[in-house]
Amino acid sequence: AFTFGDGTDDDPFTFALWYKNNDDTVSGDLFSKYNDSVAGEYYARVDGDGKITMALVDYVSGVDTASVITDNAVVEVANGWTHVVITYVGRGGATAAGGIKIYIDGVSVAVTATNNADYDAMSNQSSAEFMVGAETHTGDSAPRREIQGYITEFSVYTQELSAAQVSTLYNTGEWIDQKNDARLPTPQNWWRMGANVTGSSPNYTIIDEMDSQNLAMTGF
């Protein structure tokens, strides 16, 4: 459900979320399907400077990465809650990084792309779990690269949203019903995070509003 390539071709995607940074000095993953450099497909990482990197990883014939990084700090503590949308057209190949866009509060921001001539496509890596706010770590029961902040209203689309659709999703900072708003395509997943959970600490289940796949909260 969270794989966007078959080793030969990539598929488009959009990840959208609200993020509030609590520490400008520590890096962490907003989301990932990546296993501590053992295997993986992609990750979105906030560095200690408040910049975001989106990386696509090809593990079929080695470890070939295509990525973009925002030119400026976009999620510093001083920014408060920030709407982050990352889209990918799904082009694959040596210019894959050129197909990634990052939007902050509804506006596309400048990025520096690092293409890779050896990159073909992502592929399903079963040892890499899909995680929100962290990354799988082989040999350790706890995840690594845990984000130092809060995430809410996290959604996944199996297409590249247009700039107009991203603006609609941002909705000038107001809540939007992603399941029923006719201006948006139907998301594959939409987790409202703390707004819709079951269970009790530390074993909360985060309900998927699309009835697709709930998330299990760990380390809370």
C-alpha positions as CSV (number, residue, x, y, z in Angstrom):
1,A,0.0,0.0,0.0
2,F,2.9,2.3,0.6
3,T,5.2,1.2,-2.3
4,F,5.5,3.5,-5.3
5,G,7.7,1.5,-7.7
6,D,8.3,-2.0,-9.1
7,G,12.0,-1.8,-9.7
8,T,11.4,-0.7,-13.3
9,D,9.0,2.2,-13.1
10,D,7.9,4.6,-10.3
11,D,4.3,5.6,-9.5
12,P,3.2,9.1,-8.5
13,F,2.4,10.1,-4.9
14,T,1.5,12.9,-2.6
15,F,2.2,13.0,1.1
16,A,0.6,15.8,3.1
17,L,0.8,16.7,6.8
18,W,0.9,19.4,9.4
19,Y,4.1,19.6,11.4
20,K,5.2,21.5,14.5
21,N,8.9,21.4,15.2
22,N,10.1,21.3,18.8
23,D,13.9,21.2,18.3
24,D,15.9,23.1,15.6
25,T,19.0,21.1,16.3
26,V,18.0,17.5,15.8
27,S,17.1,15.6,12.5
28,G,14.3,13.2,12.2
29,D,12.0,11.6,9.6
30,L,8.5,13.0,8.9
31,F,7.7,9.7,7.2
32,S,9.7,6.8,5.7
33,K,9.7,3.4,4.2
34,Y,13.4,2.9,4.9
35,N,15.4,0.5,7.1
36,D,18.5,2.1,8.5
37,S,20.5,1.9,5.2
38,V,19.7,-1.9,4.9
39,A,16.8,-1.6,2.5
40,G,14.2,1.0,1.7
41,E,12.2,3.0,-0.7
42,Y,11.9,6.6,0.4
43,Y,12.1,9.0,3.3
44,A,11.3,12.6,4.1
45,R,13.7,14.0,6.7
46,V,14.0,17.3,8.6
47,D,17.6,18.2,9.3
48,G,19.0,20.3,12.2
49,D,18.7,23.4,10.1
50,G,14.9,23.1,9.5
51,K,15.3,22.0,5.9
52,I,13.4,19.1,4.4
53,T,15.0,16.3,2.2
54,M,12.8,14.0,0.2
55,A,14.8,11.0,-1.0
56,L,13.8,8.1,-3.4
57,V,15.9,5.0,-3.0
58,D,16.6,2.3,-5.6
59,Y,17.8,-1.0,-4.0
60,V,17.5,-3.2,-7.0
61,S,21.0,-3.0,-8.3
62,G,22.7,-1.2,-5.4
63,V,21.9,1.8,-3.3
64,D,21.1,4.6,-5.7
65,T,19.4,7.7,-4.3
66,A,17.6,10.6,-6.0
67,S,16.7,13.5,-3.7
68,V,15.7,17.1,-3.3
69,I,16.4,19.4,-0.3
70,T,14.7,22.7,0.4
71,D,17.0,25.7,-0.2
72,N,15.9,27.4,3.0
73,A,14.8,26.4,6.5
74,V,11.0,25.7,6.3
75,V,10.1,24.0,9.6
76,E,11.9,25.8,12.4
77,V,10.5,26.0,15.9
78,A,9.6,29.7,15.2
79,N,7.4,28.6,12.3
80,G,4.9,26.9,14.6
81,W,2.5,24.6,12.8
82,T,3.5,24.2,9.2
83,H,1.6,22.5,6.3
84,V,4.0,20.3,4.4
85,V,3.1,18.6,1.1
86,I,5.5,16.5,-1.0
87,T,4.5,15.4,-4.5
88,Y,6.2,13.2,-7.0
89,V,5.2,12.8,-10.6
90,G,6.5,9.3,-10.8
91,R,8.9,9.7,-13.7
92,G,11.7,7.4,-12.4
93,G,15.1,7.2,-14.1
94,A,18.1,9.5,-14.1
95,T,16.0,12.6,-13.7
96,A,13.7,11.3,-11.0
97,A,14.6,14.0,-8.5
98,G,13.3,16.6,-10.9
99,G,9.9,15.2,-10.5
100,I,9.7,16.0,-6.7
101,K,8.1,19.2,-5.4
102,I,7.8,20.4,-1.8
103,Y,5.0,22.8,-0.8
104,I,5.0,24.8,2.5
105,D,1.8,26.4,3.6
106,G,0.3,25.9,0.1
107,V,3.2,27.3,-1.9
108,S,5.9,25.4,-3.8
109,V,9.3,26.3,-2.4
110,A,12.8,26.3,-4.0
111,V,14.7,23.0,-3.8
112,T,18.0,21.7,-5.0
113,A,17.7,18.4,-6.8
114,T,20.4,15.7,-6.8
115,N,19.7,13.3,-9.7
116,N,21.4,9.9,-10.0
117,A,22.2,8.4,-13.4
118,D,22.0,4.9,-11.8
119,Y,18.6,5.4,-10.3
120,D,15.8,3.4,-12.0
121,A,12.9,3.1,-9.6
122,M,11.8,2.2,-6.1
123,S,10.7,-1.3,-5.3
124,N,9.0,-3.0,-2.5
125,Q,11.4,-3.7,0.4
126,S,9.6,-5.9,2.9
127,S,12.1,-5.3,5.7
128,A,11.3,-1.6,5.6
129,E,8.1,-0.7,7.3
130,F,6.1,2.4,6.5
131,M,6.5,4.8,9.5
132,V,5.2,8.2,10.3
133,G,7.7,10.3,12.4
134,A,10.5,7.7,12.4
135,E,12.4,5.1,10.5
136,T,12.8,1.3,10.9
137,H,16.0,0.1,12.6
138,T,17.0,-3.5,12.1
139,G,18.1,-5.3,15.3
140,D,16.4,-2.8,17.6
141,S,12.8,-2.9,18.8
142,A,12.7,0.8,18.8
143,P,12.6,3.0,15.6
144,R,15.3,5.5,14.9
145,R,15.3,9.1,13.6
146,E,12.2,9.9,15.6
147,I,10.9,13.3,14.7
148,Q,11.3,16.0,17.4
149,G,7.9,17.5,17.1
150,Y,4.2,16.9,16.4
151,I,2.4,15.6,13.3
152,T,-1.3,15.7,12.5
153,E,-3.7,15.4,9.5
154,F,-1.4,13.0,7.6
155,S,-2.6,11.8,4.3
156,V,-1.4,9.8,1.3
157,Y,-2.5,10.2,-2.3
158,T,-1.6,7.8,-5.1
159,Q,-1.2,10.7,-7.6
160,E,0.7,14.0,-7.9
161,L,-1.6,16.7,-6.6
162,S,-1.6,19.9,-8.7
163,A,-0.5,23.2,-7.2
164,A,-4.2,24.2,-7.1
165,Q,-5.1,21.1,-5.3
166,V,-2.3,21.6,-2.8
167,S,-3.6,25.1,-2.2
168,T,-7.1,23.7,-1.6
169,L,-5.6,21.2,0.8
170,Y,-3.8,23.9,2.8
171,N,-7.1,25.8,2.9
172,T,-5.5,29.0,4.4
173,G,-4.6,27.0,7.5
174,E,-8.2,25.8,8.2
175,W,-9.3,22.2,8.7
176,I,-10.5,20.4,5.6
177,D,-12.5,17.2,5.2
178,Q,-10.2,15.3,2.8
179,K,-12.6,12.4,2.5
180,N,-15.5,14.4,1.2
181,D,-14.2,17.6,-0.4
182,A,-15.1,17.4,-4.1
183,R,-12.2,19.6,-5.0
184,L,-9.7,17.0,-4.0
185,P,-9.2,13.4,-5.3
186,T,-9.9,10.6,-2.8
187,P,-6.8,10.0,-0.6
188,Q,-5.6,6.4,-0.1
189,N,-5.1,7.1,3.6
190,W,-5.9,9.9,6.0
191,W,-4.9,9.8,9.7
192,R,-6.1,12.6,11.9
193,M,-3.6,11.4,14.5
194,G,-4.7,12.5,18.0
195,A,-8.1,13.5,16.7
196,N,-9.1,9.9,16.2
197,V,-7.4,7.2,18.2
198,T,-8.4,4.2,20.2
199,G,-6.8,2.2,23.0
200,S,-4.6,3.6,25.7
201,S,-1.0,4.8,26.2
202,P,1.4,3.5,25.0
203,N,-0.6,1.3,22.7
204,Y,-2.8,3.7,20.8
205,T,-4.2,2.8,17.4
206,I,-4.5,5.7,15.0
207,I,-7.6,5.3,12.8
208,D,-7.5,5.6,9.1
209,E,-10.5,7.8,8.0
210,M,-10.4,6.0,4.7
211,D,-10.8,2.6,6.4
212,S,-7.6,1.4,4.6
213,Q,-4.9,0.9,7.2
214,N,-4.7,2.0,10.8
215,L,-1.4,2.9,12.4
216,A,0.0,1.6,15.7
217,M,1.6,4.2,17.9
218,T,4.9,3.3,19.6
219,G,7.1,5.0,22.1
220,F,4.4,7.5,23.2
